[in-house]
Amino acid sequence: MVPDHWYDINGVWTGSATFLADGSIAMLYTGSTNESVQVQNLAFPENASDPLLQKWVKSEANPVLVPPEGIGLKDFRDPTTGWIGEDGAWRITIGSKLEMTGVALIFKTEDFVKYEEENILHSVNDTGMWECVDFYPVAASGVSGLDTSAIGVGVKHVLKASFDDDKHDYYAIGTYNATSQKFIPDDPEMDVGLGLRYDYGKYYASKTFYDQQKERRILWGWVGETDSEQDDLRKGWASLQTIPRHIWFDNKTTTNIIQWPVEEIDELRSAPLVVENLLLQPGSVVEVNTTEAAQVRALIE
């Protein structure tokens, strides 16, 4: 999608897709208007049979969500994938702040066009603006992923926020109360921004999705670069997406998630070399004859 309407002319920003009950896909994304107000917009695939979903049609109802009362016009962005409750309504959460308190706002909808502001899912003092909020379930046992609407016995929830002030991705593990529409961290001292990060390198603005084909949850992250704008224009691209990661709940520690590169990465490797019965002495140097490669992965057993 490109910025070509008044409601997104200053930027088509982060969004999330949701599979609806009839099998169709709805995409909610943040647009920066001609007055730089952050609003939420709706789009649908032009051709749902296209496996890459390369073209999208923006809804005539746009913008479908504007900053509610008390929220800054430039502090309302990055809607999550929707989840459906027992009442049959969909809910999404959007990042914002109230003064210096980071918040995740919940909105309820029946059709992804009309919304009702419902609650503050969670907030943490002195954490600043939350953006690219993500909220999803993980199984308390096993490595399989869960559909975003999963809830109940054997299910934990992860709330993640990207902090605009320090450009890091923080998360917490806890419980989602669907009655009060609240997230309760398992350990308040390890709340969002107080404890764990997804990554301790240059890693930001991440989002997950549920891969229903392989029953796993996949995490994507963004890596900004230090190149100048002129360099970006010269090379024709800017920034990077990380290698996608399979993530699941660590049921041994019960305090964190585990991340691992998706198995498809192995398909990119070529020319495997197996060396058997090799004696490695302390301090020794062993030469391995192999072809040139941009990267080498060594497995020692």
N, C-alpha and C positions, 0 to 999 in steps of 0.2 A: 504494500500500500504506500501511496505517496501523499504528501500534504497538498491537497488541491481543493479544499473547502474552507469556508471561514472558520469552522470549528476545529480544524487541525492544520491550518496554513503555516503555523509556526512550529510544527513538529508532530509527527506520528510517533508516539512513544510506546512504552511497554504495554503489552496486553496479554490476555490469556484466552485460550479456546475452551469451550465446554461442549461435550456431546449431549444433545437433548434427548428426551425420551423417544422421539420419533426417528432418531438416528441422524438428524441433521446437526450441523455444527454452528455455534454462535461464537463470534469473536468480539470481546470487549477490549478496547484499547484507549489509552489516554491521548487526547489531542490538545495541543496548545493553540488557543484561538487567535484571531486577528488582534485581540487585545491582551494576549498572553495569559488568559485564564485557562486553568487546567480543567477539562471536562472529559466525561467518559462517552465513548462512541461505540456503536454496534455495526458489525459487518458480517456478511455471509459469503461463503465460497460462490464464485460465479459458476464453477463447474464442480459439483461435489464428487464426480467420478475421477477427477484429476488427482492422482496419488500424491502429487506435490502441492496441491492447492495453491497454485501460483497467482491466481487472480481472485480478487475479492470485490464485492459490491457493498458499498456503504449504505446504511439504512437512511431512509428519508426522515426518520424520527430523530436523527442526531441533532444535538447531543442528547443522550438519554439520561445523563446524570450531570448535575452541576454542583459546585461546592456548597454543602449545606451551611446553614447559619452557624457562625462561630468558627468556621474553617477558612483559612486564608485562600485567596483566589489562586495562589501559586503553590499551594500545599495540599494537593488532592490528586493522587496519581497511582497508576499501576494496579488495575483490578486483577484479582485472582481468578482461577478456574472456579466455576460455581459448584456447589454441592446441594443436593436435594434432601430435605428433611422429611420426617414422618408426616408433616402437614401437607406435603406435596409441593411446597414452595421452594424455590431456589434461593440460595444466599451466596453473596460474594463479600470479600473484604478488600478494603482500599487503604493505603497508607496515608498518614497525615501527621500533624502535630498540634498540640494545644500549648502555646507558648513554647517551653522547652521539653514538654512531655511527649514522647513518641507514642502514637496510637495507631491501632488497626480498627477501622470502622466497618460495621456489618450493615449490609443492605439486603432487603428481601424483595424478591420479584417473582411474578408468575410467568412472565413472557419475555424478560430481558429488555423490555421497553419502558415499563413503568416500575418505579422503585419506591420502597419505603425504608427510611433510615430506622434501623432497629436498635442498635446498641454499639457500645465500644467493646469489641472482642477482647482487647487487652491493651494495656498501656504500661509504660515504664518511665519514671521520672528522670529528667536530665539526660535523655538520650537523643533529643533533637528529632529532626524530620525522619520518619520511616518511609522508605520507598521500596518498590519491588517486593512488597510483602508476599509471603507464600505461607499457605496453611493446608496441611495434608495429614492423612492418617498413615500410621505404620503398624504392621503386625507385631505384637509383643513376642512372637516366636517365629522362627523361620526367616527366610530371606525374600519371600514373595512380596510384591507390592500390593497395594490396595487401591480400589477405586476411590476417588476423592470424596465420595458420599459415605464411605464406610464408617460405622460407629458401633460401639457396644463392647461386649466382653472380649478381651484379648486385643483391644485396639488402643494404641496411644496416638497422640497428635503432636505434630511438630509445628511450631510457629517460628518463622524466620523473617527477619527484616534487614534491609540494606540501609545502613546509617549514612545519610547524606553528609553529616559533619566529618566523619573520618574515613568514609569510603571502604567499609568492611561489612561483611555479611555475618550476622549473629543469629543464633537460634536457641530455642529452649524446647524441652520435651515435657509434655504434661497431659492433661485431660481436657476434653471439650465437653462442656455441659450444654446440651442442645436445648434445655428448658430455659436457662438464663442467658444463653448465647454468650458464654464466657469461656475463656481459656484459663486454666489453672496450672501453673508450672509445678512439676513434681518437687522442685527445690527452688524456693524463692531467691536463694543466694546465687542460683545459676540461671536467673531469668534472662530474657532477651537483652543482650548488651552487657550483661554482668558476667557471663560465663563463656560458653563455647562459640567458636567461629567455624564456618564451613572449611575455611582454608586460611593459612597464615602467610600466604604470599600475596601476589597481586591478583585479586579475585573479587568480583563485585557483580551486583545486579542479577543474581542468579534466579532461576525459576525451575520448577520441576513439572513433570507430567507423568501420568500413568500410562504405561505401555500394556494395553490389555492383551496383546498378542502373546507376549512373553511373561505377563503377570509380574511386572517389575516397575519400580519408580525410577525415573531418569532425571538427573540433575544437570542443567546447563549453567555455565557461568560466563561472564564477560571479562576480558582482559584489556584494559586500556593501555595505550602505548604513550611513549614520551616523544614521538615524532612531532614535528611542527605541522601546522595546517598546510603549509606549502608542500611539505614532503608527502602528506596524505594525498593531496591533489595530484601530485606528480605520479605516485604509484597507483592511484585509482582506488584505494581502499583504506580503511582506518579501523584499528582495533581488531580483536580476535575473539572467537568463541572457543571455550575450552573443550578438551576431549570430554564427551558426555560420560557421566558416572552413574553406576547403579548404586542406589543407597538403600539401606535397611537399618532397622533398630538393632542395636547391640544388646542382645538379651543376656549376655554375660555380665557386663557392667551395669546395664539398665540405666545408664546416665548419658548415653551419646548415640549417635548414628555411625554406621560404617559406610565408607565410600570406596568404590573400586571401578576402574575404567570398564566400560561395557565390553562384553566378550567379542563384539564385532571388530574391535581394534586388532585382534590377532589376525584377522583376515588381511590386514594391510602389510603384514610381515612376510618376507620372502627369504629364500636361500637359507633354510635352517642348517645349522652345523652341529652335529652331535659328537662329542668327544667322550669316550668311555675309558675307565680304568686309568685315570690320570692321577698321579700322586703329586699333591701340592705340599711342598715343603715351606716352612715358615720363612718369609722374606724372599721366596723364589719368584722368578719371572717366567711365565709360560707364554710362548708365542702361539697364537691361534691364527691359522691361515684362512682368511675369509675375504669375500669381495667387499668393495667399498660400500659404505652405508651411511645414511644420515644419522642413524641411531642404531645402537646395538643393545639387545636385551639378553642378559646372561642369567640362566637358571642353574644353580649349583645344588646337587643333591648328594 
